[in-house]
Structure formats: C-alpha cells, structure tokens
C-alpha cells in the first residue's frame, strides 16, 4: 500500500479559471487532495482555449490542471446550485477566482456559507481585493504587473523598453499565497474545529515580491534603474558575450569573489584595486567601463572556456538556456525530475513537484477532459442516470 499523502481525504471544490486559482488547487492536488474543478458546460475554463501546443491541448491548462476532476455546472441555474451545495456538504475548502462580485451574487460569500458549513474554508482570489477603488476592476496578469510596479524595473534602460515577465508572475504569486494560506487554514481548523475566510489579491501578492525595489526607493529615493538581464544594483551580475558568439551569465556577491574574478577569470589582478571598482557601489557606478574590460577579456575565449575559468574560481555562472535547453537540462535528467501523466491527448511529460519529500509520492494524475467526471461525481451525490440526463438536457451540466 502506498504511503499516505499529506492531504489525502481533503476535498477541494474550485470555481476556477485561467491561472491563479488553478495553480493553487493543483498544488493541493499534488499533496493528495481531491480537487473538483467546476467548469461551464460546453466551454469550460477559458484557459483550455489559449493555444493547442501540447498535442492539441493548451499549454497553460496542461500546466495547472493535472490530477483534478472536471464537473460541468451552469451555476446560474437553480439545479446546479443544489449540486454545488451538496458538494460543499462534503468539502473542506472552496476556492474561487470568478469575476469581481460573482461569488457573492451566487450566495457563495463566506458569511453566507459559514452558518451552513461551519468547517468550510473559503479562499477568494481576486485582482485587487475587496474594498477600495479597484475592487471591481478587471485584473489580468500583465495589468497587475503594471499596477504593482513590476514593469518599472524590468526591461532595458530606455523608458519605452519595459518588459513583462515571460510567465504569469502575478497569477503565480497569488496562487502560491492562496496555497500556503489554505494549508495554514487547515492547520488552524484542526485546532479550532471551524473554517475561516482567506482573501488573496494578485496586486498584494506581487507587491510583496517587489520588496527589494520598493525599499530601495524608500522615502522618495530613486528606484533601481532598468538594466535588462543584468542586476540593477550589483555588478558584474548579468550576461556577457564570449568570443564564439555565445553568452555567459555570471554574478559576483562580495569583494572576495571580485578579487578571484580579477585574478583567475580576467587574469588582470591589478583591477581588484582599481579605485573605479573598489566596491560594489563603485563597480555599479562605472559599469560601462567595467563591462568593456570584461567583454574584451572574453573576446578570445569561447563559452566553455569562460565557464571553465569561472568554475575554477568558484564564481557563480549559468548558461543562457531557451525552452528547448530546459527540456533537455542535464540536472533535471540526472535527478529524474520528469515523469509522465495522462491527458485527453495521451501521455505528456510533467515536472515532479519541486518540494521533494521522500515520505510520500505526489499525486500525478491525468489532465481532465471537460466534464470528464460529471456523471461519476453526480452519482456519488445520489443522482440517478435519469436525473443526470435531465440535467444535461436542460444545460445544467
């Protein structure tokens, strides 16, 4: 018999779409929770239609929805409300990231649910949180990256060269805070016996991650400048070209590493005492001059030679991988971090959860087809085949 998982026996009902809530609930499924994903009949989570890059399935959906059960329900119809209430009788957690105000209109606020389901944990994920002038404002990942100041510190030095994160960073931040908050609420319920309300906003989640640039700009001080792929305030820390047309990423953190870099990598030990580069603040202030010296030193070396020197000097470095390089990354292969999961289009590779714990095996079940588990879930709730056919004919499921 397999070892128990931490969340075996926990049931999550999730009114979710796009990324933040699905990413949260997938983490809970990894730990063994049963996640019932409620989707609109006929259309489902709109992330199913973002693209078709994974054997005809959407990349975002495959990433965030393995190990879930898909139940179609039109929650605007009264019979669907009865199904939802029956599910909540058995559920431990309700997650929702519907449009602002939608959950309350459906009678799914914590205040409405608490009397009937006192042990239920309710987690609301929204763009800007309840209250305040932005309460009803639509929030997509890029828009929150903009509101949260993220775009002000990314991209190149010109005002027009701002760059968004290449992944859904605001959604991921909110999803992870929702995930950890739900785990904490489950622990609290074990002590108190009652559920609690969790509110997570994408804006507040991302602003928490902006702590360093925020404090750097404290009390009206100038914010960190945009610096492309280089660090804005530590130097040298970023990408440098090599003689073979490649690029090597490297980073220094202290004066000991700077001396080693000058002696063993640049093979110009005298630079360690150059007044322009005597401290990190001076190196950052004179970064263009220092960059010229580093580029000149690397011009006669290929990427492998530069990395060899950096490794020998114990200077942190990395290759600049693209997505194809990550699929083939030797460290992930050596640690056997890839497995296969099933999907409506067949087997697809999937990365094992980063938090490896040998005490249990994470759940790595299939990505569900739309409504794949509707009949089985309704059957568990006592609906007969005839009942289900009537609901389907009425467009309820």
C-alpha positions in Angstrom: 0.0 0.0 0.0 1.4 3.4 -0.9 2.4 5.8 1.8 -0.3 8.3 2.7 -0.1 11.8 1.3 -0.4 14.9 3.5 -3.8 15.9 2.1 -5.4 12.5 1.5 -9.1 12.8 2.4 -9.2 16.5 1.9 -11.8 17.7 -0.8 -11.4 21.0 -2.6 -14.2 22.5 -4.7 -12.8 25.1 -7.0 -14.7 27.6 -9.1 -11.6 28.5 -11.1 -10.4 29.7 -14.4 -7.2 31.0 -16.0 -4.1 30.6 -13.8 -4.1 31.9 -10.2 -6.8 29.6 -8.7 -6.0 26.5 -10.9 -2.3 26.9 -10.0 -3.2 27.0 -6.3 -5.5 23.9 -6.4 -3.0 21.9 -8.5 -0.5 22.3 -5.7 -3.1 20.9 -3.3 -3.8 18.0 -5.6 -0.1 17.2 -5.7 -0.3 16.7 -2.0 -3.2 14.2 -2.3 -6.3 16.4 -2.1 -9.3 15.6 -4.3 -9.9 18.7 -6.4 -13.3 19.0 -8.1 -12.9 21.7 -10.8 -16.3 23.2 -11.7 -16.4 24.4 -15.4 -19.0 25.9 -17.6 -20.9 23.3 -19.7 -19.8 23.3 -23.3 -16.9 25.8 -22.9 -15.1 25.1 -19.6 -12.2 27.0 -18.2 -11.3 29.5 -20.9 -7.7 28.6 -20.5 -8.5 25.4 -22.3 -8.6 27.6 -25.5 -5.4 29.7 -25.0 -3.4 27.6 -27.5 -3.0 24.0 -28.7 0.7 23.4 -28.3 0.6 20.2 -26.2 -0.9 17.6 -28.5 -3.8 19.9 -29.2 -4.2 20.9 -25.6 -3.4 24.4 -24.2 -0.1 24.8 -22.5 -1.5 26.9 -19.6 -4.2 24.3 -19.0 -1.9 21.3 -19.0 0.4 23.0 -16.6 -2.2 23.9 -14.0 -4.8 21.2 -14.1 -3.4 17.7 -13.7 -4.9 15.4 -11.1 -8.3 17.2 -11.0 -11.9 16.0 -11.5 -13.8 18.1 -14.0 -17.5 18.7 -13.3 -19.6 20.9 -15.6 -22.2 23.1 -13.9 -24.1 26.1 -15.1 -24.2 27.9 -11.7 -26.8 30.4 -12.9 -29.4 27.6 -12.9 -31.1 26.6 -9.7 -30.5 22.8 -10.1 -26.8 23.5 -10.4 -26.9 25.4 -7.1 -28.3 22.3 -5.4 -25.5 20.2 -6.8 -22.9 22.7 -5.5 -24.5 22.8 -2.0 -24.4 19.0 -1.9 -20.7 19.1 -2.8 -19.9 21.7 -0.2 -21.5 19.5 2.4 -18.6 17.1 1.9 -15.9 19.7 1.1 -13.1 21.1 3.2 -12.2 24.1 1.0 -13.9 26.3 -1.5 -11.7 28.2 -3.9 -12.9 30.8 -6.3 -11.4 33.4 -8.7 -14.6 34.4 -10.5 -15.1 38.0 -11.8 -15.4 40.6 -9.0 -18.7 40.2 -7.1 -19.7 37.0 -9.0 -19.3 34.6 -6.0 -21.3 36.9 -3.7 -24.1 37.1 -6.3 -24.2 33.3 -6.3 -24.5 33.2 -2.5 -21.0 31.9 -2.0 -19.6 34.6 0.3 -18.0 33.2 3.5 -20.7 35.0 5.5 -23.5 33.2 3.6 -21.7 29.8 3.7 -20.5 29.8 7.3 -23.8 29.1 9.1 -24.5 26.1 6.9 -20.9 24.8 6.5 -19.1 25.9 9.7 -16.0 23.8 8.9 -15.6 25.1 5.3 -12.5 27.1 4.4 -13.3 29.7 1.7 -10.5 31.2 -0.3 -11.2 34.1 -2.6 -8.6 35.1 -5.1 -9.1 38.4 -6.9 -7.1 41.1 -8.7 -7.2 43.9 -6.1 -9.1 42.6 -3.1 -12.4 43.6 -1.5 -12.9 47.2 -0.8 -11.0 50.2 -2.2 -11.4 52.0 -5.5 -10.0 49.0 -7.5 -12.4 46.4 -6.1 -14.4 45.9 -9.2 -11.6 46.5 -11.7 -10.7 43.6 -14.0 -7.3 42.2 -13.4 -5.2 40.2 -15.8 -1.6 39.2 -15.1 0.1 41.8 -17.3 -2.2 44.6 -15.9 -1.2 43.6 -12.4 2.4 43.5 -13.3 1.9 47.1 -14.4 -0.1 48.3 -11.4 2.3 46.5 -9.0 5.4 48.3 -10.3 7.0 45.2 -11.8 7.2 46.7 -15.3 9.0 49.7 -13.9 12.1 47.7 -13.0 12.2 45.2 -15.9 13.4 45.6 -19.5 16.1 47.9 -20.9 17.2 51.4 -19.7 15.0 53.4 -22.1 11.5 54.4 -21.0 10.0 52.5 -23.9 11.9 49.3 -23.2 9.9 47.9 -20.3 9.3 44.2 -20.4 6.7 41.9 -18.9 7.7 38.7 -17.1 7.7 35.8 -19.6 5.5 33.8 -17.3 2.3 34.6 -15.4 4.2 36.0 -12.4 1.3 37.9 -10.7 -1.0 34.8 -11.1 1.7 32.5 -9.8 2.3 34.8 -6.8 -1.4 34.9 -5.9 -1.7 31.1 -6.4 1.2 30.3 -4.1 -0.1 32.6 -1.3 -3.5 31.1 -1.7 -1.9 27.6 -1.5 0.1 28.4 1.7 -2.8 30.2 3.3 -5.1 27.2 2.7 -2.6 24.9 4.3 -2.4 27.2 7.3 -6.2 27.4 7.5 -6.4 23.6 7.5 -3.9 23.6 10.4 -6.0 26.2 12.2 -9.2 24.3 11.7 -7.5 21.2 13.3 -7.1 23.4 16.4 -10.4 25.3 16.4 -12.8 23.0 14.6 -14.1 25.8 12.4 -13.3 27.1 8.9 -12.1 30.5 8.0 -12.1 33.0 5.2 -9.0 33.7 3.1 -8.6 36.6 0.8 -5.7 36.8 -1.6 -5.2 39.6 -4.1 -2.9 39.5 -7.1 -1.8 43.1 -6.5 -0.8 42.5 -2.9 0.9 39.2 -3.7 3.1 40.8 -6.4 3.8 43.9 -4.3 5.2 41.6 -1.6 7.6 40.2 -4.2 8.6 43.8 -5.0 10.0 44.3 -1.6 13.6 45.0 -2.6 13.0 47.6 -5.2 10.3 49.2 -3.0 12.7 49.6 -0.1 15.5 50.7 -2.4 13.2 53.5 -3.5 12.1 54.3 0.1 11.2 57.8 1.1 11.4 59.2 -2.4 14.9 57.8 -3.3 15.5 57.0 -6.9 14.2 53.5 -7.9 16.5 50.8 -9.3 17.2 51.6 -12.9 16.1 49.2 -15.6 19.1 47.1 -16.6 17.9 44.4 -19.0 19.1 41.0 -17.9 21.8 42.5 -15.6 21.3 43.2 -12.0 20.3 46.8 -11.4 22.4 47.4 -8.3 25.0 44.6 -8.2 27.8 44.5 -10.8 29.1 42.5 -12.5 26.0 40.4 -12.4 24.4 39.5 -15.7 25.1 38.3 -19.3 28.4 38.8 -21.1 29.2 37.8 -24.7 32.0 35.4 -25.5 34.3 35.1 -28.5 32.3 32.3 -30.1 29.1 34.3 -30.2 27.7 32.8 -27.1 26.6 34.4 -23.8 27.6 33.5 -20.3 25.6 34.7 -17.2 27.7 35.4 -14.2 27.3 37.0 -10.8 29.5 38.4 -8.0 28.3 38.9 -4.5 31.3 40.2 -2.4 34.8 41.5 -2.5 36.4 38.1 -2.1 34.7 37.0 -5.3 35.7 40.2 -7.1 39.4 39.6 -6.3 39.1 36.0 -7.5 37.3 37.1 -10.7 40.1 39.6 -11.5 42.9 37.2 -10.8 41.7 33.9 -12.2 39.0 34.8 -14.8 40.1 38.1 -16.2 43.7 37.3 -15.4 44.2 41.0 -14.5 44.7 41.0 -10.7 45.5 44.7 -10.7 41.9 45.5 -11.4 40.9 44.4 -7.9 42.5 47.6 -6.5 41.3 50.0 -9.3 39.6 52.9 -7.5 36.7 52.7 -10.0 36.0 49.1 -9.0 37.0 49.0 -5.3 33.4 48.3 -4.1 30.2 47.1 -5.5 28.7 50.7 -5.5 31.8 51.9 -7.4 31.6 49.0 -9.9 27.9 49.6 -10.4 28.5 53.3 -11.0 31.3 52.5 -13.5 29.6 49.5 -15.0 30.1 50.6 -18.7 33.9 50.9 -18.2 34.0 47.5 -16.4 31.8 45.8 -18.9 34.2 46.9 -21.7 37.1 45.3 -19.9 35.2 42.1 -19.3 33.9 41.8 -22.9 37.5 42.4 -24.1 38.9 39.7 -21.9 36.2 37.2 -23.0 36.6 38.1 -26.7 39.4 35.5 -27.2 37.5 32.7 -25.3 34.6 30.6 -26.2 31.7 30.0 -23.8 33.1 26.7 -22.5 36.4 28.3 -21.7 34.8 31.2 -19.8 32.7 28.8 -17.8 35.7 26.7 -17.0 37.6 29.7 -15.6 34.5 30.8 -13.7 34.0 27.3 -12.2 37.7 27.1 -11.3 37.5 30.4 -9.5 34.2 29.4 -7.8 32.3 32.3 -9.4 28.6 31.7 -9.9 27.6 31.3 -13.5 25.0 29.8 -15.8 24.2 29.1 -19.4 21.5 31.1 -21.1 19.0 28.4 -21.9 16.0 28.6 -24.1 12.9 26.4 -23.5 14.4 23.6 -25.6 17.5 23.7 -23.4 15.4 23.4 -20.3 13.6 20.3 -21.6 17.0 18.7 -22.0 18.6 20.1 -18.9 21.2 17.6 -17.6 20.5 18.4 -13.9 16.8 17.7 -14.2 17.5 14.5 -16.1 20.2 13.4 -13.6 17.8 13.9 -10.7 14.9 12.1 -12.6 12.6 15.1 -12.1 10.5 14.3 -15.2 7.6 11.9 -15.2 4.6 11.2 -17.5 1.0 12.0 -16.9 -2.1 11.1 -18.9 -4.3 13.6 -20.8 -7.2 13.5 -23.3 -4.5 13.5 -26.0 -2.3 10.8 -24.5 0.8 10.7 -22.3 2.7 14.0 -21.8 5.8 14.8 -19.7 5.4 16.6 -16.4 7.8 18.0 -13.9 7.6 16.5 -10.4 6.7 19.0 -7.7 9.8 21.0 -6.6 9.2 20.3 -2.9 10.5 16.7 -2.9 9.6 14.7 0.2 10.6 11.0 0.1 8.0 10.2 2.8 5.2 10.1 0.1 4.7 10.1 -3.6 3.0 13.1 -5.1 -0.3 12.7 -7.0 0.5 12.9 -10.7 -2.9 12.0 -12.3 -4.3 13.0 -15.7 -5.3 16.3 -17.0 -9.1 16.0 -17.3 -11.3 16.4 -20.3 -14.1 18.9 -20.0 -16.8 17.4 -17.8 -15.0 14.0 -17.7 -16.1 13.3 -14.1 -19.6 14.9 -14.2 -21.5 11.6 -14.1 -19.4 9.9 -11.5 -19.5 12.9 -9.1 -23.2 13.3 -9.5 -23.6 9.6 -9.0 -21.7 9.9 -5.7 -24.2 12.6 -4.7 -27.1 10.3 -5.3 -28.2 11.4 -8.8 -29.5 8.6 -11.0 -28.8 8.2 -14.7 -32.2 9.6 -15.5 -31.5 12.6 -13.2 -28.2 13.3 -15.0 -29.8 13.0 -18.4 -32.4 15.6 -17.4 -29.8 17.9 -16.1 -27.8 17.5 -19.3 -30.8 18.1 -21.5 -31.5 21.3 -19.6 -27.9 22.5 -20.0 -27.3 22.4 -16.3 -24.3 20.1 -16.7 
